[in-house]
């Protein structure tokens, strides 16, 4: 084989490696973004549930106060 052919083949392998690496990095970033979005949505759901519980507790306290008076 020619030395030029060997060099061209090595370079094409390097380019494929770089493309694969970039694709893996992009995939990892996408997965991280989806996990962060899931985390935020879950936090919002938990906050909404906590808000409802607080409202119910306040109603109970208000009703108890009214009964005492």
C-alpha positions, -999 to 999 in steps of 0.1 A, spaced: 0 0 0 10 35 -6 19 58 23 -6 83 10 -34 57 11 -25 48 46 -25 84 57 -59 91 41 -74 60 57 -61 71 91 -76 106 87 -109 92 76 -110 70 107 -101 100 129 -130 120 113 -154 92 119 -142 91 155 -147 128 160 -182 126 145 -191 97 168 -177 116 198 -196 147 189 -228 126 184 -223 110 218 -217 144 235 -249 158 218 -268 127 230 -255 131 265 -264 168 266 -299 160 253 -304 133 280 -292 157 307 -316 184 294 -345 159 295 -336 148 330 -335 185 341 -369 191 325 -383 160 343 -368 172 376 -384 207 372 -418 193 363 -417 169 392 -408 198 415 -437 218 402 -461 189 408 -448 184 444 -451 222 451 -487 222 438 -496 192 461 -480 210 490 -499 241 483 -532 222 483 -523 206 516 -514 239 531 -548 253 520 -566 224 535 -548 228 568 -556 265 569 -593 257 563 -592 232 591 -576 257 614 -601 284 605 -630 260 610 -616 250 644 -612 286 653 -648 293 643 -660 264 664 -642 277 695 -658 311 691 
